[in-house]
Amino acid sequence: MPWPWSDFSANACDMRLSFQLSLFAIFLLWLAGLTAAAQFSKIAVPFDLVQALYPQAGASIGWLLTLISALGAGLGMVAGTLAGQVGSLRILVAALLLGAICSLWQATLPALPLMMLSRLIEGLSHLGIVVAAPTLIAQISTDRIRGAALSLWSTFFGVSFALTAWLGLPLIDVAGLEALFLLHAMVMAALALGLGMLLRGAAAQAGVRPSLSMGHILRQHAQSYRSPYISAAALGWVFYTLTFVSLLTLLPPLLPVETRAVIIGAIPLASIAVSLLCVPVLLTRIAAVRVVVLGFVLSVLVLGLLPHGVPVGVVAITLFAALGLVQGATFAAVPQLNASLESRALANGALAQMGNVGNLLGTPILLALLVHGGPTLAFTCIAVLYVLGAVAHEYLHLRRRRLGEIQGP
């Protein structure tokens, strides 16, 4: 069956309906992203309650969060390969259903080893969603709205954490932790059904059968990361994710107690606002990669305000606003640099892989720097990471330009 919006009728009402359907599909795909982020937030936000549920776990309780990232760090490119060859919609629906089953299982509050196993399996669901959903958004969006649609997608992590705090915690107070898991399962199942029906024309490439041999996977990694087009978004993104979660860990103790809660609440909102309001406007005039570089450069300049006595709270909010440029434009860079659906899926796979690498390593590294060298050393290293992110994008830009010169017009 063709896409509902692929063949616009000459009738103006039909054209408006098709555009409305595409917007509705993009919204549902964004909601799928919220459920993927909620696979983290449903544990992270009520973490004290999760710890109380398993008092014998001790420090190992942290694995309930990191198991998902560990799997994504290893299998991100595999997911991209499957999405490109099997079809992003099939991957997305399967990932949503698997996530619903995992949350339903977790709602029984199983023993810790079984809960750990459910989180490991849930990592496959998370990976499938974050690779397939942005690929589909880029596929169904017109050129006019693609930048804005992917900027919306980039907010899924922050919005999901906020919603879990605002709505999930009151639900837990009324009905217990298992109610949050049940709600998560129901939303994921509903999205799997709705998106499967709405986008059922998004077929896989005809006649292509994926190979999951180790040799093929290694070759796919090598080819993708050698490509200055497929790897570009991911190799910049890793420098962002190395600092994002760690900054949220590093900043609160440095903030005044009386304003800490307000500032911590404003930090993600500043990033989301810039991603939604500024990035789409900039993308109409500037290539997405240039917006990412601008975000990294501004972030370094903002961190440079700390030695001049600017309050940490002001620097924190301004810094996350600048990082909103990196956040929003990185996802928009994928379709700008990659024309085919397969290369976009691989790019999103690399993006997921590097994002999980950053989430895994960032907090331990920067906390170690904080303990041994204090905030000055930690913030200096964060600034260096942003410089490296900008340099990586500039280097890959030069490689793409040289390839263009070699290949000719």
C-alpha positions in Angstrom: 0.0 0.0 0.0 1.4 3.4 -0.9 2.2 6.1 1.7 -1.0 8.0 2.6 0.8 11.3 1.7 2.9 10.1 -1.2 0.5 10.9 -3.9 -1.1 14.3 -3.4 -4.4 14.8 -5.0 -5.1 17.9 -7.1 -7.9 18.6 -4.6 -6.7 21.1 -2.0 -8.5 19.3 0.8 -6.8 16.0 0.0 -3.4 17.8 0.0 -4.1 19.3 3.4 -5.1 16.0 4.8 -2.0 14.3 3.5 0.2 17.0 5.1 -1.8 16.6 8.3 -1.3 12.8 8.2 2.5 13.3 7.8 2.6 15.6 10.8 0.6 13.2 12.8 3.0 10.4 11.9 6.0 12.5 12.9 4.3 13.2 16.2 3.7 9.5 16.8 7.3 8.8 16.0 8.4 11.5 18.4 6.2 9.8 21.1 8.0 6.5 20.3 11.2 8.4 21.1 9.7 9.5 24.4 9.0 5.9 25.3 12.6 5.0 24.4 14.0 7.7 26.7 11.5 6.5 29.3 13.3 3.2 29.4 16.0 5.2 31.2 13.8 7.7 33.1 11.4 5.1 34.6 14.4 3.8 36.5 16.5 7.0 36.9 13.8 9.4 38.1 12.4 7.1 40.9 15.8 5.7 41.6 15.5 5.9 45.3 12.3 3.7 45.1 14.1 1.2 42.9 17.0 1.0 45.4 14.5 0.4 48.2 12.9 -2.4 46.2 16.3 -4.2 46.0 18.1 -3.2 49.2 20.5 -6.2 48.9 21.8 -4.9 45.5 24.2 -2.3 46.9 26.3 -0.5 44.2 25.3 -3.1 41.6 21.9 -1.4 41.3 23.5 1.1 38.9 23.6 -1.7 36.3 19.8 -1.3 35.9 20.6 1.9 34.1 23.9 1.1 32.3 23.0 -2.3 30.8 20.9 -0.6 28.1 23.8 1.7 27.1 26.3 -1.2 27.1 24.2 -3.1 24.6 23.8 0.0 22.4 27.5 0.7 22.4 28.2 -2.7 20.9 25.2 -3.2 18.6 24.4 0.3 17.3 25.7 -0.3 13.8 24.1 -3.7 13.6 20.7 -2.1 14.3 21.5 0.5 11.5 22.3 -2.3 9.1 19.1 -4.1 9.9 17.0 -1.0 9.6 18.5 -0.2 6.2 18.0 -3.7 4.8 15.0 -5.1 6.6 13.1 -1.9 6.8 12.9 0.8 9.5 9.2 0.3 10.2 9.6 -3.4 10.9 12.5 -2.7 13.3 10.5 0.0 15.0 7.3 -2.0 15.5 9.3 -5.0 16.8 11.3 -2.7 19.1 8.1 -1.1 20.5 6.5 -4.5 21.1 9.6 -5.9 22.7 9.8 -2.8 25.0 6.1 -3.3 25.9 6.8 -6.9 26.9 9.8 -5.9 29.0 7.9 -3.2 30.8 5.0 -5.6 31.4 7.5 -8.1 32.9 9.0 -5.4 35.1 5.6 -4.5 36.4 5.6 -7.8 38.2 8.7 -6.4 40.2 10.7 -9.6 39.7 13.8 -10.6 41.6 16.9 -8.5 40.9 18.6 -11.1 38.5 15.4 -11.2 36.4 15.0 -7.5 36.5 18.6 -7.2 35.2 17.8 -9.6 32.4 14.7 -7.7 31.4 16.8 -4.5 31.2 19.4 -6.2 29.1 16.7 -7.4 26.6 15.1 -3.9 26.8 18.4 -2.5 25.4 17.5 -4.1 22.1 14.2 -2.3 22.1 15.8 1.0 22.9 18.3 0.6 20.2 15.7 -0.3 17.6 13.6 2.7 18.4 16.4 5.3 18.4 17.8 4.0 15.0 14.5 3.4 13.2 12.3 6.4 14.3 14.6 9.2 13.1 15.2 7.4 9.9 11.5 7.2 9.3 11.0 10.9 10.2 13.6 11.9 7.6 11.9 9.6 5.1 8.3 10.9 5.4 9.2 14.6 6.0 9.2 17.1 3.1 12.3 19.2 2.6 10.5 22.1 4.1 9.7 20.5 7.5 12.5 17.9 7.8 14.8 20.2 9.8 12.0 21.1 12.2 10.8 17.5 12.5 14.3 16.3 13.4 14.8 19.2 15.8 11.6 18.0 17.5 13.0 14.4 17.6 16.2 15.7 19.3 14.2 16.8 22.4 12.9 13.3 23.2 15.3 12.6 26.0 14.8 15.8 28.0 11.0 15.9 27.5 10.7 12.3 28.6 12.6 12.8 31.8 10.5 15.9 32.5 7.3 14.0 31.9 8.4 11.2 34.1 9.1 13.6 36.9 5.9 15.6 36.5 3.5 12.8 35.8 5.2 9.5 36.7 6.1 10.3 40.3 2.6 11.3 41.2 1.4 8.1 39.6 3.8 6.1 41.7 2.6 7.9 44.8 -0.9 6.8 44.1 -0.5 3.3 42.5 3.1 2.2 43.1 6.1 1.7 40.9 4.5 -1.1 39.0 1.9 1.3 37.7 4.6 3.3 35.9 5.9 0.2 34.2 2.3 -0.8 33.2 1.6 2.6 31.7 4.9 2.5 29.8 4.0 -0.9 28.4 0.5 0.2 27.3 1.8 3.3 25.5 4.5 1.3 23.7 2.0 -1.3 22.5 -0.4 1.3 21.3 2.3 3.1 19.4 3.4 -0.2 17.8 -0.2 -0.8 16.6 -0.8 2.8 15.5 2.5 3.3 13.6 2.3 -0.2 12.1 -1.0 0.7 10.5 -0.3 4.3 9.6 3.1 3.6 8.0 2.5 0.1 6.6 3.7 1.3 3.1 7.3 1.8 4.4 8.6 -1.4 3.0 12.1 -2.8 3.2 14.3 -2.8 0.1 13.2 -5.5 -2.2 15.2 -8.6 -2.4 17.8 -7.6 0.2 18.6 -10.1 2.9 20.7 -8.9 5.8 23.9 -10.7 6.8 24.6 -10.9 10.5 28.0 -12.7 10.1 30.8 -11.3 12.2 32.8 -10.6 9.1 30.0 -8.6 7.5 29.3 -6.7 10.7 33.0 -5.7 11.0 33.2 -4.7 7.4 30.0 -2.6 7.8 31.6 -0.8 10.8 34.8 -0.1 8.9 33.0 1.1 5.8 30.6 3.3 7.8 33.2 5.0 10.0 35.5 5.5 7.1 32.8 7.4 5.3 32.8 11.2 6.1 29.1 11.2 5.3 27.8 8.3 7.3 30.1 8.8 10.3 29.9 12.6 10.6 26.9 13.1 12.9 28.1 10.2 15.2 31.7 11.4 15.5 30.6 14.8 16.6 27.8 13.4 18.8 30.1 11.4 21.0 31.7 14.5 22.3 28.3 15.9 23.3 27.1 12.7 25.0 30.4 12.4 26.9 29.4 15.5 28.8 25.6 15.6 28.8 24.8 13.2 31.6 28.0 13.9 33.5 27.2 17.7 33.5 23.8 16.9 35.1 25.7 15.0 37.7 28.5 17.5 38.1 26.5 20.7 38.3 24.0 20.3 41.2 26.5 20.2 44.0 28.1 23.4 42.6 24.8 25.4 42.6 23.5 27.5 45.5 21.1 25.4 47.6 18.3 28.0 47.5 18.3 28.1 43.7 19.4 24.6 42.8 16.0 23.1 42.1 15.0 26.0 39.8 18.2 25.9 37.9 18.2 22.2 37.4 14.7 22.4 36.1 15.6 25.3 33.7 18.7 23.5 32.3 16.8 21.0 30.0 14.2 23.5 29.1 16.8 25.9 27.8 18.2 23.1 25.6 14.8 22.1 24.3 13.7 25.7 23.6 16.8 26.3 21.5 16.4 23.0 19.6 12.8 23.7 18.8 12.8 27.5 18.2 16.3 28.4 17.0 17.6 25.3 15.1 14.8 25.1 12.5 15.3 28.8 11.7 19.1 28.4 11.4 18.7 25.3 9.2 16.9 27.4 6.6 20.1 29.4 6.1 23.0 27.2 7.3 23.9 23.6 6.8 23.2 21.4 9.9 26.9 20.6 10.4 27.7 24.3 10.6 25.0 24.7 13.3 26.6 21.9 15.3 30.1 23.5 15.1 28.5 26.8 16.1 27.0 25.1 19.2 30.3 23.6 20.2 32.2 26.9 19.8 29.5 28.8 21.8 29.7 26.2 24.5 33.5 26.7 24.9 33.0 30.4 25.1 30.3 30.0 27.7 32.6 27.8 29.9 35.2 30.5 29.5 32.9 32.8 31.6 33.5 30.7 34.8 37.0 32.0 35.6 35.6 35.6 35.3 33.3 35.1 38.2 30.0 34.6 36.3 27.7 32.5 38.6 27.6 28.8 37.9 23.8 28.8 37.5 23.9 31.4 34.8 26.7 29.5 33.0 24.9 26.2 33.3 21.6 27.5 31.7 23.5 29.3 29.0 25.7 26.3 28.3 22.7 24.0 27.8 21.1 26.6 25.6 24.2 26.5 23.4 24.3 22.7 23.5 20.7 22.8 22.2 22.2 23.8 18.8 24.3 20.6 18.8 21.4 18.5 19.9 18.9 19.7 17.4 21.2 20.0 14.3 23.0 16.7 14.8 19.9 14.7 13.8 19.2 17.0 10.9 22.7 16.5 9.6 22.0 12.8 8.9 19.5 13.3 6.0 21.5 16.3 4.7 24.6 14.2 4.4 23.1 10.9 3.4 20.7 10.6 0.5 19.7 6.9 0.6 17.5 5.3 3.2 20.2 2.7 3.9 22.9 5.2 4.5 20.6 7.2 6.8 19.9 4.1 8.8 23.6 3.3 9.1 24.2 6.9 10.1 21.5 6.7 12.8 23.0 3.4 13.9 26.4 5.0 14.3 24.8 7.9 16.1 23.1 5.5 18.6 26.4 3.6 19.0 28.5 6.7 19.8 25.8 8.2 22.0 25.8 5.0 24.1 29.6 5.1 24.3 29.4 8.6 25.5 26.8 7.9 28.1 28.8 4.9 29.4 32.2 6.6 29.7 31.4 10.3 30.3 30.2 10.3 33.9 32.9 7.9 35.3 35.7 9.9 33.6 34.5 13.4 34.6 33.7 12.3 38.1 37.2 11.0 38.4 38.5 14.3 37.2 36.3 16.2 39.6 37.6 14.1 42.6 41.3 14.3 41.7 41.5 17.8 40.1 38.3 19.7 41.3 35.8 21.6 39.2 38.4 23.6 37.3 40.0 20.5 35.8 36.6 18.9 35.0 35.2 22.0 33.2 38.5 22.4 31.3 38.3 18.9 30.0 34.6 19.5 29.0 35.7 22.5 27.1 38.4 20.4 25.4 35.9 17.8 24.4 33.8 20.5 22.7 36.8 21.8 20.9 37.5 18.2 19.7 33.9 18.0 18.5 34.2 21.1 16.4 37.6 19.9 15.0 36.1 16.5 14.1 33.4 18.1 12.1 35.8 20.5 10.4 38.1 17.6 9.5 35.2 15.5 8.1 34.0 18.6 6.1 37.4 18.9 4.5 37.3 15.2 3.6 33.8 15.5 2.0 35.0 18.6 0.0 38.1 16.7 -1.2 35.9 13.7 -2.2 33.6 16.1 -4.1 36.6 17.6 -6.0 37.9 14.2 -6.9 34.5 12.9 -8.1 33.6 16.1 -9.9 30.2 17.6 -10.5 
